[in-house]
Structure formats: structure tokens, C-alpha cells
Amino acid sequence: MVTQVKNVISSLETDSEDDVRIIGIWGMGGAGKTTLARAVFDHISIRFEGKSFVENVREVSKGSVSGLKKLQKQVLRDVLNDQSIKVTSVSDGINKMKKMMRGRKALVVLDDVDDLEHLEALVGNHDWFKPGSRIIITTRDKQVLVAQGVHDANIYNISLLSDNEAICLFNRHAFGREVPNQRNEELSGKFVHYAAGLPLTIKVLGSYLCGKTEPIWLDTLKRLKTIPLDKTLKKLEISYDSLEEDQKEIFLDVACILKDKAKYKAIRILEGCGFHAQIGLEVLEQRSLIYISYNGDVGMHDHIEEMGKNIVRRLHPNEPNKRRRLCDKEEIEEILVNDLGTKATRIMNLKNPSIHPATIIKNLQTLKALELLSVYDADRVSQKWVFNEDVKYFPDTLRSLHWTGYHASSLPKTFQANNLVNLEMPRSYISQLWEGGEKKVE
């Protein structure tokens, strides 16, 4: 955090009084944007004639004109140090800020902004402020900063904690010091590994475990493997809630089956399903819900992935066969073994199955509207499998078929593949697409 504070302060160039500068701190929920902004504010606020730290802009102004008026009044009163200032309407607040803010070099922090309308009402244009003023905006949505005219060089993408930073933060909350005794060191490391660099999760876990006995620690660790941390998921889900409906669908597809897929493949698959994939993925990246890795893959933080899967599980919690997406191994295998598949299922992602591959392929025919199928079965040995030419194994609705360790030497002849846009069969025994066909698999 010390390094990040120094970097942001450096980009603010507070010694220069030639201009008004706006910078953005952008990142996923729970990544420490507010903490960073507060640390910067505390370091440099003494250099300004007026200052205001406005918390929870999104929450206070959500669906309420009175909320925006309240925030305008706070900025005016804080910066001008005059508690008698009144704001009768948003337009009145804008006019007062234009006239009154120019007289003082101000430091203003707007925390958790998710709408350009908020910025138009609270910071407007550079000429509202005296030269030398600095505005810091924290947000999950990069597009809000871009639309406000914040230059890309002035948008700070907050990084997750390194292993050492995460351990120190956890220890401060769990033990009240940065170095625990050796007996707790290994167990602490497991909680830090679960948090995956996300400060919110580290703080919540450390505070909860503080003063607890070792059996409680062990039980908590076991619980996290099946029941994710609710406070973290709720914080992350705010970004999901702000998406358009088609963007929500794309997000859930990435969380359930397209994570770690090459971006160009993900776009091709999503477009094959009728989505505007280029725009959709860009929005998800701007909202800090996904990232594109250095080698061009679609990445997603583990907790955001879990948040997406948790949203999916909430739909028909006791009847998974009625869901559009299936990505839980036990639920998928129960559906396949008991022939419970329905037309509702559009996506299935099965990893390391414990059931026989013949059971999988025989019962796929019940998923008549399946579009995306992924099976990871790399440990299987080659098996001679004779397809019944009267049985429709793979539904013709498939857009993407990815089967690692596919056990047969060909695809069933009954599979037309007219809608298929993506076919991947790594580490498989397939030698030709269809038995007796001309197309060979290299």
C-alpha cells in the first residue's frame, strides 16, 4: 500500500499550481480503492486551502435527487468551511459550486462513483476549481472516468496485494501484529491463499478469526471450500447488478465456462450464441469483472468467479436441471446418471468426472438445447466405443464443444455440427471427426 500511495501522490503533482487535475483510482470491489484514496488524502490534504472526502457516492445518490443535493452541500461546506450553506436543488448546487469553488485550492475525493451524472453534479468542469486543485475519483467502472475526460495516464488501476502484503494485513487483523508465532504461520497462509490478494476478504477473515481457537480456524477453512464468504460476494455483486441484461448473461457465461479461454475464441463462441461479444467483454473489463491476460486470455479473479457461480446456484437451488448453466460436478453427474436433463440447460462444464464417459455421452441427448459443452477428463484411457447410429448423442444446438481426454476415435455420425463455431479436443484419442469421413484430426 505504501508504494501505491507514493505512486498516486506522484501522479497528482501537488506542487504544480498551473492546472486542475483529476485522477481516477479504478479496480474491482474490495480491492482497497477507498483505503488508498483515504491514505493519499491524509498525506496531502494539509497542502490545500479546502478539502472534502465524500464517501459512498453511489449509495447516497442512488435513485435520489436529494442524495446528490446532500453530496453537493457536503463538498461546498467542507471546502469553504461554512456550515450555513444550503442547496435547494441539483441545479442550484451546480451554480453555487461554479461561483464559490474558484476561490480556494481544493482537494476533493469522490469515493465509489458509478454514474457520470454524479460527476457532472459534483465536479463538473475544470473551470469550477481554482488552479492547483486536485480531484480524486474512485470507481469500479473505468468508462465513468473516460467519459468525464480523465486521461488514461491519470487512471490508476489498483493492484491486488502481493503475498507479503496480504500476510502482513491478515496478521494485523488476526493477531494485532504483522508477524504471528510459528504455530499459526502455516494456517494463516491458507487463509491468505484463499483471499487471493483481495484486501476486503483478508480483513474480514482476519477480524473474524481474531481470538478464536485453532479448531474454529480449521472449521472455518473447511467451510470456505463449500460456502464462500458472503460479505465479499455481496460487495462484488454490486458491479454485476449495474450491468445490462445481455452483459449479465455474458458475465455468467465467462464465470461458468469461458474463464481462461483465449479472448478471440470467447468472442467467437459468444457471437455464435447471438451476443454482442466485443462490446460485452469490454464493458466487463471496464467494470473490473474480468481482465485480459498478457497472452490474450479472458481472466477473472477467483472470488468474482465464485460470485458468478453463486448467482447461478440461487436460480432453482433445489432443481439444478432447470438452470441455464451447470458447472457443479456433483449436480451434473446426478442429472446425467438419473437421466434428468432438460431443455433449460444451455451450458455444461464438467471437470474431472467420476462417472464413466459412456454415461456422459449417452445422456447428453437429454440436454436438447445445449449450446456450450466443456468436459475435462484428461486421465481417461482410450476406449473402443461404438456409437448407435439411431441415437442423437450431441445436440445439434451445440456452438462450442471442448472435451479434454475425449475417449472415442471420432464424433457420432448423428451429430450434424451445423451450428458449431468452436471445436477443441486436446489430449484426446480422436483421429477423425466422423467415422469413415475424410476429415482427419492432426
Secondary structure, 3 states (H helix, E strand, C coil): CHHHHHHHHHHHCCCCCCCCEEEEEECCCCCCHHHHHHHHHHHHHHHCCEEEEECCHHHHHCCCHHHHHHHHHHHHHHHHCCCCCCCCCHHHHHHHHHHHHHHCCEEEEECCCCCHHHHHHHCCCHHHCCCCCEEEEEECCHHHHHHCCCCHHHEEECCCCCHHHHHHHHHHHHHCCCCCCHHHHHHHHHHHHHHCCCHHHHHHHHHHHCCCCHHHHHHHHHHHCCCCCHHHHHHHHHHHHCCCHHHHHHHHHHHHHHCCCEHHHHHHHHHHCCCCHHHHHHHHHHCCCCEECCCCEEECCHHHHHHHHHHHHHCCCCCHHHCCEECCHHHHHHHHHCCCCCCCCCEEEEECCCCCHHHHHHHHHHCCCCCEEEEECCCCCCCCCCCCCCCCCCCCCCCEEEEECCCCCCECCCCCCCCCCEEECCCCCCCECECCCCCECC
